[in-house]
Amino acid sequence: MEATVVKNAGSHYLLSHLPQWAPFPAVLRGKVRLERSGATNPVAVGDRVRYEIPDQVGNDDKAVITEVLPRSNYIIRRSTNLSRQSHVIAANLDRAILVVTLYFPEIKLPFLDRLLVTCEVYGVHPVIVLNKLDLYRDLAPEQVGAFCDIYRGAGYTVLECSALTGEGIDGLRALCSSGTSLLSGESGVGKSSIIKALDPTLDPKVGLISEAHLQGKHTTSLYEMYPLQGGGFIVDTPGLRGFGLVDLEKEEISKYFPEMLRVADRCRFIPCTHTHEPGCAVKQALEDGSISPERYNSYLGMLEEDKKFR
């Protein structure tokens, strides 16, 4: 039988036969864990798996995951403790909702750009959500406009919203009403508040606490999918503090900046690192303003910080 992983809490899983929502518990067969040992988690939320129900008594009626089916896409990050391990955040996604705030907490553009590059690499459609708009409209209207110009100019969808006032939530709800959406971002940007605004019947904070009590530890490792009343499913993730790139060579990074890719074939030298070569179309686009210095600096940071993040 086949099902989808809808919760990952360390060594415990919940599966459901989507689009039907009827979660049931499962454990992972040891052989699968060994075969998929390249990441810290061999099974991720969103994975489609095969499972069986053992006949023997004493398994607490848990299903046993016997195989992870091929993924259509996924989001993965390198552990930022300088280890070689990586972690799959979620798989088989229709979109990634990347939540940011200009302040409270202050935005880190290189962090957002790493998320966007990873989405580009692994085939996940990203949407940027600028939350807490109620705080910025009067305090920092120019900064809101500048941020939106940078990322819309690069080719990304940017939604402005406020989970507190509900502004922009209807548009986000319509976007999430089909398929599976990942909700991700740094700690404190309001992901749980957005989920509550999208569907007031959900309470991800309570879910995290109760599940942490049930499992006993590692609350930060809890990844969970929720069904939305208006349709679609949303995957909630713990707040991220760092995001390292995985399986990406320095020479490839610029290909995953859409605004650079649009002009790179006009560079005098191919391949071009877009750093020092004469006749570089990317550097020319930087000078004429069609590529933002903020995005270009993020690109340079990914080249320079290879040892730290990969």
DRENDO-45637 format. One record per residue (C-alpha): residue in three letters; x negated, y, z negated. Coordinates in nm, 4 decimals, decimal comma, m for minus. Layout:
! DRENDO-45637
ALA	X	Y	Z
...
***
This chain:
! DRENDO-45637
MET	0,0000	0,0000	0,0000
GLU	m0,1092	0,3592	0,0640
ALA	m0,0604	0,6738	m0,1427
THR	m0,2125	1,0174	m0,2062
VAL	m0,4203	1,1149	m0,5098
VAL	m0,2339	1,3964	m0,6881
LYS	m0,4399	1,4184	m1,0072
ASN	m0,8018	1,3480	m1,0951
ALA	m0,8950	1,3571	m1,4626
GLY	m1,2349	1,1915	m1,4728
SER	m1,1811	0,8171	m1,4434
HIS	m0,8003	0,8418	m1,4446
TYR	m0,5834	0,9196	m1,1429
LEU	m0,2223	0,9748	m1,0512
LEU	m0,0967	0,8678	m0,7079
SER	0,2238	0,9477	m0,5211
HIS	0,3775	0,8453	m0,1900
LEU	0,3966	1,1954	m0,0419
PRO	0,6151	1,3692	0,0521
GLN	0,8048	1,1790	m0,2202
TRP	0,7004	1,3065	m0,5615
ALA	0,6894	1,0169	m0,8078
PRO	0,3382	1,0003	m0,9606
PHE	0,2103	0,6764	m1,1099
PRO	m0,1228	0,5975	m1,2840
ALA	m0,4208	0,4345	m1,1173
VAL	m0,7818	0,3421	m1,1835
LEU	m1,0706	0,3006	m0,9439
ARG	m1,2197	m0,0330	m0,8505
GLY	m1,5921	m0,0331	m0,9322
LYS	m1,6932	m0,1352	m0,5810
VAL	m1,5369	0,1808	m0,4358
ARG	m1,7257	0,3955	m0,6857
LEU	m2,0551	0,2366	m0,5869
GLU	m1,9891	0,2635	m0,2139
ARG	m1,9112	0,6365	m0,2398
SER	m2,1893	0,7336	m0,4801
GLY	m2,3096	1,0370	m0,2815
ALA	m2,0824	1,2698	m0,4811
THR	m2,0048	1,2942	m0,8505
ASN	m1,6443	1,2016	m0,7711
PRO	m1,5872	0,9207	m0,5206
VAL	m1,2139	1,0034	m0,5088
ALA	m1,0700	1,3564	m0,4871
VAL	m0,7233	1,5072	m0,5136
GLY	m0,5645	1,4911	m0,1708
ASP	m0,7417	1,1702	m0,0740
ARG	m0,5240	0,9078	0,0916
VAL	m0,6034	0,5717	m0,0623
ARG	m0,5072	0,2065	m0,0470
TYR	m0,4151	0,0438	m0,3755
GLU	m0,2848	m0,2778	m0,5216
ILE	m0,0989	m0,3760	m0,8380
PRO	m0,2872	m0,6550	m1,0200
ASP	m0,0870	m0,9580	m1,1290
GLN	m0,2730	m1,0140	m1,4526
VAL	m0,1388	m0,8824	m1,7818
GLY	m0,3395	m0,6204	m1,9698
ASN	m0,3954	m0,3548	m1,7037
ASP	m0,1224	m0,1321	m1,8492
ASP	0,0582	m0,1537	m1,5154
LYS	m0,1987	0,0746	m1,3529
ALA	m0,2540	0,0554	m0,9804
VAL	m0,6097	m0,0171	m0,8675
ILE	m0,7550	0,1996	m0,5891
THR	m0,9283	m0,0354	m0,3467
GLU	m1,0170	0,1935	m0,0556
VAL	m1,0408	0,5635	0,0260
LEU	m0,9148	0,6328	0,3780
PRO	m1,1064	0,8672	0,6126
ARG	m1,0620	1,2367	0,5346
SER	m0,9432	1,4896	0,7917
ASN	m1,1338	1,7605	0,6006
TYR	m1,2464	1,8505	0,2508
ILE	m1,4082	2,1169	0,0348
ILE	m1,7389	2,0222	m0,1253
ARG	m1,9953	2,2095	m0,3306
ARG	m2,3446	2,1416	m0,4538
SER	m2,3900	2,1282	m0,8282
THR	m2,5625	2,4484	m0,9349
ASN	m2,7814	2,2847	m1,2001
LEU	m3,0466	2,2156	m0,9335
SER	m2,9430	1,8497	m0,9137
ARG	m2,8966	1,6750	m0,5810
GLN	m2,5393	1,5837	m0,6642
SER	m2,2352	1,7298	m0,4930
HIS	m1,8688	1,7452	m0,5878
VAL	m1,5672	1,7113	m0,3591
ILE	m1,3078	1,9619	m0,4795
ALA	m1,0140	1,8400	m0,2677
ALA	m0,9447	1,6628	0,0617
ASN	m0,6965	1,6568	0,3515
LEU	m0,5957	2,0218	0,3175
ASP	m0,3857	2,2411	0,5438
ARG	m0,5402	2,5558	0,4020
ALA	m0,7570	2,6927	0,1200
ILE	m0,6185	2,9905	m0,0726
LEU	m0,9243	3,1745	m0,2049
VAL	m0,8165	3,4040	m0,4876
VAL	m1,0307	3,7087	m0,5672
THR	m1,0041	4,0247	m0,7750
LEU	m1,1963	4,3471	m0,7234
TYR	m1,2339	4,3946	m1,0996
PHE	m1,1349	4,2018	m1,4131
PRO	m1,3399	3,9989	m1,3174
GLU	m1,5550	4,1928	m1,0743
ILE	m1,5771	4,0327	m0,7340
LYS	m1,8981	3,8647	m0,6191
LEU	m1,8963	3,8811	m0,2405
PRO	m2,1792	3,6237	m0,1957
PHE	m1,9695	3,3735	m0,3931
LEU	m1,6658	3,4348	m0,1718
ASP	m1,8791	3,4107	0,1410
ARG	m2,0167	3,0727	0,0341
LEU	m1,6620	2,9476	m0,0080
LEU	m1,5719	3,0794	0,3372
VAL	m1,8765	2,9198	0,4990
THR	m1,7897	2,5860	0,3391
CYS	m1,4332	2,6120	0,4712
GLU	m1,5713	2,6771	0,8197
VAL	m1,8157	2,3858	0,7985
TYR	m1,5643	2,1272	0,6803
GLY	m1,2657	2,2328	0,8874
VAL	m1,0394	2,3910	0,6258
HIS	m0,8424	2,7038	0,7208
PRO	m0,9169	2,9767	0,4614
VAL	m0,6827	3,2527	0,3462
ILE	m0,8087	3,5236	0,1093
VAL	m0,5688	3,6445	m0,1599
LEU	m0,6557	3,9717	m0,3332
ASN	m0,4741	3,9420	m0,6662
LYS	m0,4004	4,2022	m0,9381
LEU	m0,3089	4,4651	m0,6798
ASP	m0,1043	4,6431	m0,9472
LEU	m0,4321	4,7379	m1,1180
TYR	m0,6099	4,8672	m0,8081
ARG	m0,3551	5,0701	m0,6149
ASP	m0,4059	5,3768	m0,8309
LEU	m0,7506	5,3051	m0,9745
ALA	m0,9393	5,1988	m0,6623
PRO	m0,7376	5,2407	m0,3402
GLU	m1,0487	5,3033	m0,1309
GLN	m1,2137	4,9839	m0,2563
VAL	m0,9026	4,7832	m0,1661
GLY	m0,9105	4,9228	0,1874
ALA	m1,2841	4,8619	0,2223
PHE	m1,2561	4,5007	0,1075
CYS	m0,9687	4,4267	0,3439
ASP	m1,1520	4,5906	0,6334
ILE	m1,4612	4,3749	0,5764
TYR	m1,2803	4,0416	0,5799
ARG	m1,0074	4,1194	0,8294
GLY	m1,2787	4,2555	1,0543
ALA	m1,4619	3,9237	1,0218
GLY	m1,1447	3,7454	1,1364
TYR	m0,9914	3,6265	0,8093
THR	m0,6357	3,6624	0,6807
VAL	m0,6253	3,8763	0,3657
LEU	m0,3058	3,8869	0,1579
GLU	m0,2677	4,1561	m0,1049
CYS	m0,0549	4,0514	m0,4006
SER	0,0161	4,0832	m0,7692
ALA	0,1207	3,7803	m0,9692
LEU	0,2369	4,0210	m1,2412
THR	0,4762	4,2328	m1,0320
GLY	0,5516	3,9755	m0,7615
GLU	0,4275	4,1961	m0,4794
GLY	0,3135	3,9846	m0,1850
ILE	0,4198	3,6592	m0,3517
ASP	0,7032	3,5937	m0,1047
GLY	0,4572	3,5961	0,1838
LEU	0,2210	3,3640	0,0002
ARG	0,5092	3,1317	m0,0899
ALA	0,6130	3,1127	0,2753
LEU	0,2549	3,0294	0,3728
CYS	0,2375	2,7477	0,1163
SER	0,5833	2,6057	0,1933
SER	0,4446	2,3388	0,4238
GLY	0,1514	2,1021	0,3904
THR	m0,1083	2,1058	0,1127
SER	m0,2805	2,4235	m0,0064
LEU	m0,5891	2,4404	m0,2265
LEU	m0,5963	2,7279	m0,4767
SER	m0,9508	2,8151	m0,5738
GLY	m1,1629	3,0998	m0,7060
GLU	m1,3671	3,2201	m0,9991
SER	m1,2455	3,1974	m1,3573
GLY	m1,0103	3,4791	m1,4546
VAL	m0,8783	3,5751	m1,1104
GLY	m0,5247	3,4613	m1,1977
LYS	m0,4801	3,1272	m1,0232
SER	m0,2459	2,9916	m1,2913
SER	m0,0422	3,3124	m1,2829
ILE	m0,0086	3,2830	m0,9062
ILE	0,1167	2,9248	m0,9358
LYS	0,3746	3,0394	m1,1915
ALA	0,4794	3,3238	m0,9605
LEU	0,5119	3,0856	m0,6656
ASP	0,7226	2,8420	m0,8675
PRO	0,8380	2,9473	m1,2181
THR	0,9191	2,5852	m1,3054
LEU	0,5491	2,5009	m1,3049
ASP	0,3155	2,5647	m1,5962
PRO	m0,0376	2,4621	m1,5030
LYS	m0,1865	2,5896	m1,8312
VAL	0,0383	2,3631	m2,0370
GLY	m0,0397	2,0796	m1,8003
LEU	m0,4113	2,1281	m1,8464
ILE	m0,3870	2,1301	m2,2252
SER	m0,1616	1,8269	m2,2525
GLU	m0,3682	1,6274	m2,0057
ALA	m0,6884	1,7237	m2,1835
HIS	m0,5398	1,5970	m2,5089
LEU	m0,4292	1,2754	m2,3405
GLN	m0,7663	1,2031	m2,1833
GLY	m0,9708	1,3396	m2,4697
LYS	m1,2429	1,5419	m2,2945
HIS	m1,3717	1,7105	m1,9778
THR	m1,0866	1,9547	m1,9307
THR	m1,2901	2,1427	m1,6704
SER	m1,2962	1,8338	m1,4478
LEU	m0,9178	1,8248	m1,4113
TYR	m0,7884	1,8706	m1,0572
GLU	m0,4153	1,8502	m1,0008
MET	m0,1571	1,8788	m0,7242
TYR	0,1869	2,0281	m0,7834
PRO	0,5023	2,0149	m0,5681
LEU	0,6484	2,3589	m0,4954
GLN	1,0245	2,4022	m0,5144
GLY	1,0217	2,5899	m0,1849
GLY	0,8338	2,3079	m0,0123
GLY	0,4700	2,2124	0,0209
PHE	0,2122	2,1116	m0,2372
ILE	m0,0540	2,3145	m0,4117
VAL	m0,3818	2,1879	m0,5606
ASP	m0,4996	2,3713	m0,8715
THR	m0,8696	2,3669	m0,9572
PRO	m1,0760	2,4787	m1,2564
GLY	m1,2338	2,8210	m1,2264
LEU	m1,5649	2,7999	m1,0417
ARG	m1,8794	2,9657	m1,1763
GLY	m2,1132	2,8751	m0,8923
PHE	m2,0919	2,7375	m0,5444
GLY	m2,3840	2,5736	m0,3672
LEU	m2,3801	2,4842	0,0017
VAL	m2,4001	2,1168	0,0996
ASP	m2,5578	1,9523	0,4057
LEU	m2,6169	2,2786	0,5880
GLU	m2,9491	2,3676	0,7456
LYS	m3,0678	2,7294	0,7435
GLU	m3,0543	2,7422	1,1222
GLU	m2,6831	2,6550	1,1171
ILE	m2,5578	2,9063	0,8612
SER	m2,4924	3,1933	1,1035
LYS	m2,2650	2,9688	1,3141
TYR	m2,0161	2,9725	1,0274
PHE	m1,9893	3,3510	1,0102
PRO	m1,7179	3,4116	1,2737
GLU	m1,8220	3,7697	1,3410
MET	m2,1815	3,6583	1,4059
LEU	m2,0739	3,3686	1,6244
ARG	m1,8785	3,6065	1,8477
VAL	m2,1945	3,7908	1,9536
ALA	m2,4794	3,5428	1,8938
ASP	m2,4865	3,4148	2,2520
ARG	m2,5992	3,7636	2,3588
CYS	m2,9210	3,7432	2,1539
ARG	m3,2390	3,7585	2,3618
PHE	m3,3821	3,4492	2,1926
ILE	m3,1900	3,1261	2,1342
PRO	m3,2038	3,0048	1,8622
CYS	m3,2188	3,3331	1,6719
THR	m3,2317	3,3721	1,2938
HIS	m3,0849	3,7260	1,3215
THR	m3,3505	3,8571	1,0856
HIS	m3,6566	3,9811	1,2752
GLU	m3,6238	3,8892	1,6439
PRO	m3,6137	4,1691	1,9032
GLY	m3,3006	4,1920	2,1140
CYS	m3,0808	4,0381	1,8422
ALA	m2,7115	4,0976	1,9166
VAL	m2,6153	4,0365	1,5539
LYS	m2,8483	4,3083	1,4289
GLN	m2,7130	4,5391	1,6985
ALA	m2,3573	4,4641	1,5838
LEU	m2,4697	4,5413	1,2288
GLU	m2,5992	4,8790	1,3433
ASP	m2,2836	4,9718	1,5323
GLY	m2,0594	4,8673	1,2416
SER	m1,8821	4,5653	1,3922
ILE	m2,0551	4,3409	1,1370
SER	m2,0421	4,4614	0,7771
PRO	m2,3651	4,5019	0,5788
GLU	m2,2019	4,3167	0,2880
ARG	m2,1433	4,0054	0,4967
TYR	m2,4885	4,0295	0,6540
ASN	m2,6481	4,0562	0,3096
SER	m2,4585	3,7429	0,2019
TYR	m2,6026	3,5664	0,5063
LEU	m2,9547	3,6754	0,4136
GLY	m2,8948	3,5556	0,0578
MET	m2,8010	3,2092	0,1828
LEU	m3,1266	3,1973	0,3770
GLU	m3,3361	3,3232	0,0873
GLU	m3,1821	3,1223	m0,1944
ASP	m3,2088	2,7803	m0,0351
LYS	m3,3968	2,6287	m0,3293
LYS	m3,1510	2,7586	m0,5870
PHE	m2,8264	2,6572	m0,4215
ARG	m2,9059	2,3475	m0,2164
***
